[in-house]
Amino acid sequence: MTSPTEPSGAPRMTATGFQALYEFLRSKTTLPKANGKPGALRHLTPERVAAAVAEVRLGRTVSLAAPIGTTAGPDDPEPAVHTMTGPALAELTAPGLHFATDRFAMNVHSNANSHLDALCHVVFDGELYGGVPAGTVRTEAAGALTVDLLKDGLVGRGVLLDIPRLRGVPWLEPGDHVTAADLTAAEAAQEVRVGPGDLLFIRVGHRRRRTEHGPWDASVARTGLHPTALRLLAEREVAVVGSDGNNDTAPSAVEDIAFPVHVLAIQAMGIHLMDYLQFEDLTPICAQAGRWSFLCVVAPLRLPGATGSPVNPIAVL
């Protein structure tokens, strides 16, 4: 495996600068529910969902999730556990009816498996999104803003922006940042524009690098968005953001804030994040078709009180 690089030349932020950006984004996006939906989900209106159906041209479906890992590694020290609970060995060759059964357990918020973060996932200065007291999160379960907000699923127009393709590289090295300028340049190069209610997917190449060079400790070195890019997401009124990385860069661009993008997106803006997806199956199809937008269907598990869920987004082209 090659060694992760040092962070790129993207500007670092002071704690004061981050706080100013946080207050600005919070003031712009913490609004009353619309259509019964909190946070950025208010941008995903029924009219926009209906319009997204027109994105289907090829009739092809593509998974945006990686296979769930069950082997420990540097980025997944607590892998998912899959256990067969039946049938008993004697039943395998016995006559009559028998069932194969299994049990599954995982750390939802690992640095390897595809998952969605609920709005209760991030506590900052004693609060969740919208000023909800952090005390609503109990040891047994969260009491507000849980993944059950998405019990009816997420369906809308997905847009994939491929930053390594823009830069002419297979992936961005860990420690690099995706800026607002990268996002708008990718829009221009791919002839697509991110708009209100979109599910925005940002490829940094994390999954391809992991496949070709092996896993590394992504908790200390990974590619993500620069915090200042969140201004663009607020201006465009995106509903959901997903990446094949963590969405946050490590080392962080902000002193004393390890996950500034999670704080800004989830806690300040009410944007659900999806981490550690994979776009290697989707990218060549989009490139061949010359289209980088599609209908997207996301169906998190109905887990009352949960702070997130494993997820398998499906792009329909």
N, C-alpha and C positions, 0 to 999 in steps of 0.2 A: 504494500500500500504506500502511495506517495504521501508525504507529510502535508497537512493543511498549511495554507499560506497565512501570512500576517494580514490584518485587515487592510482594505483598500484605502484610497485617499479620501473617501467620503467624510464629510466633516463630523467631528465628535460634538456632542451636545453637553452643555453643563446642566447641572440639576435645575438651575434657574431657568435656562432655556427650555428644558423639558416641561417644567411646571407651567410656563407660559403657553406652550403648545397644547398641553393637557387642558388648561382652562378654556382656551379658544375652542378646541374641538368639542369639549363637553357643552359649552354654551350654544354651539351650533346644532348639536345633534340630540341632546336630551330633551325630547319633546313628548307631549301626550301621545298615547296610543292612537294609531289610525287603523281602521279596519280590524280593530281588536288585537293588533300586533304591536309588541313593544320593540324599541330599538330600531335598527336599520331594516327590520322586516317590514316596517310600514311602507318602505319603497316598493315592496314586492306586491303590487296590487293585483286584483283579479284580472284587470285589463292587461297588465303586463304578462301575467301568466298565460293568458289566452293568446297574446301576440307571440309568445315564445314558441308556440306549437308550429308556427310558420317556418321556424328554423330547420325543421326536418325535411331533408331533400333526398338523402341516400337510403334511409331506412336502416341504418347501421347503429348498433349499440356498442358502446365501449366503456369498460370499467375504468375508473380513475383511482382505484384503491390498490394498494400493494397486498400480496398474500400476508396473512398474519403469521408472524414468526413465533416458533416454539423452541428455538435454540438460543441460549444465552450468548451475548456478544458485547463488545465495548459500548454499543449504543442501546443495548437492551438487556441489562443485567437481570431483569425480572421478566423473562419472556412469558407469553401466554402459555397456559397449561391445557392441553387437550388430552382427556382420558376416556378410553372406551370403557363403558360400564356394563355392556352386554353385547352379544349373548355370552353365556358361560361356554367354556371350551367344549363341554360335552354336548351342548345344544347345536354346535356347528354342523354336526353330522347326524343329529337325531331327527327322526321324522316329526312331522307336525309343524306348527307355526311358532316362529321365534323372531325377536326383533333385535336389530343392532342399535345400541343406544350409547350416548356419550355425554360428557360433561366438559364445559369450557369456562375458563377464568382468565382474566387479563388485567394488567395495569393499563387503563384506558389512555392515560396521558404519558405514554412512553415516548422515547425518541426514535422509535422505529415503525410503529404500526399506525395505519391511517385512522384518524379519529376526528371527531367534531367537538369543539369546546362550547359548553353552554354558557349563558351569560352570568351564571353564578360561579364560574371557574376562577375569576380574578377578583381578589380583594385588594383594594388600594386605599390607604388612609382610613381604614375601618368601614369602607362602604363597597357595595356592589354597584352595578350599573343603575343609574337613575336615583342614586342616593339611598337605595335599599340597605338597611343596616346589615353589616357582616354577620351579626348574631343570628341571622336567619339560617346560616349554615351550621348545622349541628354535627356531632360525631356520628350520628346514625344516618343522617341524610340532609340534603339542602332543602330549605323550605320555600324558596322563591327563585324565579328565573332559571329553573332547571331545564334539562333537555326535553322535558315533557311539553315545553312550549312548542316544540316541533313535531308533536304527535301526528299532525296531518301531513308531514313531510315538507320538503322544499322543492318547488318546481318553478323553473324560470329559464331565462336566457343565460347560458353560460358563455363566457369569453375567456379564451386562453391566450395569454401574452407570454411568448417564449423569449426570455432574456438571453440565454446562451446563443440562440439562433441570431438574435440581433447583434451580438458581439462577435459572432463567428467562432465560438468555442463550444466544446461538447457540454461543459458545465461551468458554473461559477465556483471558484475555489472557496472553501470555508473561510469565513472572516470577511468576505466581500459583502457589499451592500447593493440592493436594488433601490434606485432613487426614483423620484417622480419623473425626472428627465428620461430615465430608462423606460418607464411605462409609456410615456407619450411617444417616445421614439419607436417603441415596439408597435404601438397602435398605427403609426404612420407606415412602418415597414410592412405590416400585415394587412393594411387597409381595413381596419376595424376600429370602432370607437366604443369605449365602455360608457354605459349610460345608466340612468336611474333604474333600480331594481335588479340590476345584473348580478349574477354570481361570477365573480372575478377569480380566475385561476392564474397563478403566476408560477411559471416554471423557472427554477434555478438550476436544475440538473442534479440535485442531491441524489435522487434515486439511481440515476445512471452512474454517477461516480461511485456510489456504494456497490453497485453490481459489478463494475469493472475493477475496482481497487479494494473492495472489501469494506466492512463497517469500521467506523472509528468512533471515538467518544464525542458524539454530537453535542453533548452538554457543554463542551468547552470550545468547540470550533464548528461553526455552521454558517450558511448563507441565509440572509433574510432581507426584509424591507428596512430601509432607513426610516426612522420615525417621522421625518419630515414628509415622507411620501403619503402619510395618512391625510394630509391636507387635500391632496388630489382625490382620494377616495371619498372624502366628505363632500367635496364639490360635485363629484359625479353621482353621489347618492347611491353607491353600491349597496346591495343587501347582504352579501356574504363574500368572504375572501378565503381562498384555499391555496395551498402551496405544496410542492413536493418536498419542502423543508419544513422548518418549524414556524415560519413567518418572521421570527426574530433572529437577528444575527448574534453570533457569539464569537469573540467577545462583544459585549454590548457597546453601542455607540454613545450610551448615556452613563455618566458616572453614577454609581450606587443604585441603578435601576437595571436589573438583569434582563427583564423582558418588557422593554418599553412599548413595543408594538402590541403585545397582548394587553397591556394597560390601556393604551390609547384606543385600540379597536374594540375590545370587549367592554372594559369598564367605563370608558369615557363616551364611546360612540354607539355601543350596543350592537356591534357587528359580530356575528358568529364566525369563528375561525375554524378552518379545517387544516390540520397539520399532517405532514408526511404522506401525502397522496402520491400517485405516480402518473406521469403523463407520457411515458415512452410508447404506449400503444396508440394514444390519441394523436400525438404530434405528427407522425408521418401521414395519417389520414387527412388531417387538416391541411398539411402542406400540399398534398397531392390534389385535394379538392379546391385549394385556394380560398378556403373559408375557415375562419377561426372562431366562429360563433356557432352555437348549437343549443338544442333543448337539453336541459340538465334536470335530472330527478335524483333527489337525495332523501333517503328514508332512514333516519336514525332509529335505533331501537327505543321502544317505549319503556323507559327505565325511570319510574317515579323517584324523585329525590336525587337523581344522578347529575354530576357536574359535566358529563360528556358521554359520548357513545362511540364505539367502533362504527365505521361508516364506509359504504361502498357507493360513491356517487356514480351515476350512469349518464354518459353523454349520448344523446340521440341525434345523429346527423342526417 
